[in-house]
Structures are given as structure tokens and as C-alpha cells.
Amino acid sequence: MKRKIKLIWDFRGQEALKIAEHHCEHLKEFAAIDNLEYYEIDVVQISEVYCIAFVIVDEKNMITYRDALKPHRGEVG
């Protein structure tokens, strides 16, 4: 069974949601340009001033995303 990895970027401040949504656009563009697979790219609003953007990928693709996009953290899921 393939392990899925969730790569996460944290955004804080009054514009956190807007910035996280914009970051998701870049994640999708990156995947499309390099023809990379992913399960989901989305935003979660934790509070009014804290949001995350994330991409869920197979473990085999994680290094490509990680090295190019420098996520703040990751989770095995």
C-alpha cells in the first residue's frame, strides 16, 4: 500500500487565507508543469489569522515537491 504524505505551508496574519489560496494556485501550476501526480491541494482556515495550504502526494513524489517547494512541515497520512 502506498503511503501518502501531506506537505504543509503555514500562513499567519490578516491576509493568511488569501495568501494560502494563492499558494495553492502555484502548487497546482507546479504539478501541471512537471506532470506530477497529487491527491489533493487545498486550504484549511484554522482561525481568522492562521491558515494552511497543503498538497497530498505519494511518498515516491514527496522528495520532488519538498526539494522544489520547501514546505514548512509534513505529515504521514
C-alpha angles and dihedrals in degrees: 000000000000118000116228121216124204112209112200137199119193123215125187135185139052092307096045096116094047092048093047091050090050090049089055089058089056092048090054092047091050091051092048095048094049093036091236125165124234137167101216142354115191150132130250119197107214095177138338090280103031128063136157131213117204146178125202114211140164113270090246090063096041097091092053092053094040097050095045101038105030102219117204092233145339141218133205109234 
